Amino acid sequence: MKQLAEVLQSGNISEFVSSEYTVYPKSIAKAGGTTIAIVKTAEGKKLFAVGDDDLYDALVGEPAQGGEGKLCALSHANRLTINNFFPNTAPRAFGTKVATMGLGDRLGIASPGHIETIRGKDIRPVLAQQSIRELALTGRTYEDVLDAAAYAVLQEGYTDGYGADGDHLKKIEDIEYALRLGFTMLTLDCSEKIDNSIAGASDEELAAKYEALPASLREQYESRYLGEAAAVPGATLAFTKESLVKDVLIYHEAINFMEEIYNRYIATLDREVDFEISIDETETPTSPEAHYLVANELRHRGVSIFSMAPRFCGEFQKGIDYIGDIAQFERELASHAAIAVHFGYKLSIHSGSDKFSVFPLIGQYTKGLFHLKTAGTNWLEAVRVVASENPSLYRRMHQYALDHFEEATAYYHVTTDLSAIAPLESVTDEQLPDYMNENNARQLLHITYGLLLQAKNEDGSLTFADEFFQTLYDREDVFVEGLKRHIGKHLELLGK
Ligand SMILES: O=C(O)[C@@H](O)[C@H](O)[C@H](O)C(=O)CO
């Protein structure tokens, strides 16, 4: 470590040679008289610091061998110190004028590869993006999520800014949890306030429900939407009394919820937060008219949003390409994108992983100004690494996923055909990575991530996770290249 201290202070990192550990060269940073760097050791990544002032004193670590400097854990406390001395390692809001991409990292190890993929492009990364569902399934916390993203930004010397999205939040306590930690994006999941029963209600039931609303409210809706046609350039909108009644009954409570959370939190914060509305995780596809209604009501109520995630026609399932009539998708996308432009926010594409057949349309109709959310596909790239570098582990994980698939379908909507997946015994080790190119196998491994990562043996040890993370640690170069290739394909087709 003495040599490392010397080369860090001299700035001649190229002279550093060690059999014990390697330095991430882009991580070298100075604040006052202290220099830090992230190093890869046999025991994991550490933060090395050498110096003698505030930053050095604030970092918690052990004296390094050789007496020069100290070796610190990539801990939550040290991350907060790093944030204080290096502001670019703290998340920020981006607003509506730049394209953004949610790069959800369920493992806490994907962000370096994401940064290398997105660096220099006309789009900014939301590296710290996880839903409460993902935290529950992986056993992680939002502190873990932020820590991992911040250390990745330090490791990669990334200075263009990154976001932190408390994703698919439904409960007040989860919203407050994310905001308390400094999350810079809030995705409000309104699915529990959307009344999906309306789609199948009889005319009598619809009339009774609608008449039960206050007359003043009904008159307000009717005067706004049944009078003059909505004038949104590029959007085809046609309200009828029948469609208006349904949309009001489907979304009225959700709109109230959006307004409540905005007024209670977003409007009162002393900092910028990108506020996203999610109405995508629901059975009811969002018609362009319904999208316009929600957006227009929010405007009338003074609610300003960063992005809106409608439930598009067709299927945006996890980890696989778009399923549906692409011509209809294009027609409706044109209106959805025009509505977003009209009201001054970005269209957000959830379950954005792998929707290659519609990415060019999304880039075209949003004019390159969108928010795209991915998460599962990044987990699957890690699984691909295991399939190529540790076939025995992959086979055990694959079998476990087959055995526990039904349990996982409680969390995610998929139409996976397990019978279409090639039997493990028919696949050679060299062919294992090909599973990640087959939709049914992709969804099998996608939705079982929580069960796989938290599986335990009878003695309480982790069945797969320790070996899984060690494999990814040993072959992080393969993981980075896989993410650059796969997420790079997303960006290229989106026109970025
Ligand atoms: O799995 C989750 O809960 C999230 O990744 C969620 O699916 C996210 O909002 C998303 O759409 C990622 O593609």
The ligand as an SDF file (V2000), in Angstrom:
LIG
                    3D

 13 12  0  0  0  0  0  0  0  0999 V2000
  -39.2470   -5.0070  -11.4290 O   0  0  0  0  0  0  0  0  0  0  0  0
  -39.6340   -3.9290  -10.9700 C   0  0  0  0  0  0  0  0  0  0  0  0
  -40.3970   -3.7790  -10.0030 O   0  0  0  0  0  0  0  0  0  0  0  0
  -39.1930   -2.6490  -11.6630 C   0  0  0  0  0  0  0  0  0  0  0  0
  -37.9770   -2.9020  -12.3780 O   0  0  0  0  0  0  0  0  0  0  0  0
  -40.2520   -2.1530  -12.6630 C   0  0  0  0  0  0  0  0  0  0  0  0
  -40.5730   -3.1950  -13.5430 O   0  0  0  0  0  0  0  0  0  0  0  0
  -39.7230   -0.9240  -13.3950 C   0  0  0  0  0  0  0  0  0  0  0  0
  -40.6340    0.1370  -13.1860 O   0  0  0  0  0  0  0  0  0  0  0  0
  -39.5940   -1.1430  -14.8530 C   0  0  0  0  0  0  0  0  0  0  0  0
  -40.5110   -0.9030  -15.6140 O   0  0  0  0  0  0  0  0  0  0  0  0
  -38.2960   -1.6740  -15.3280 C   0  0  0  0  0  0  0  0  0  0  0  0
  -38.3670   -2.0180  -16.6830 O   0  0  0  0  0  0  0  0  0  0  0  0
  1  2  2  0
  2  3  1  0
  2  4  1  0
  4  5  1  0
  4  6  1  0
  6  7  1  0
  6  8  1  0
  8  9  1  0
  8 10  1  0
 10 11  2  0
 10 12  1  0
 12 13  1  0
M  END
$$$$
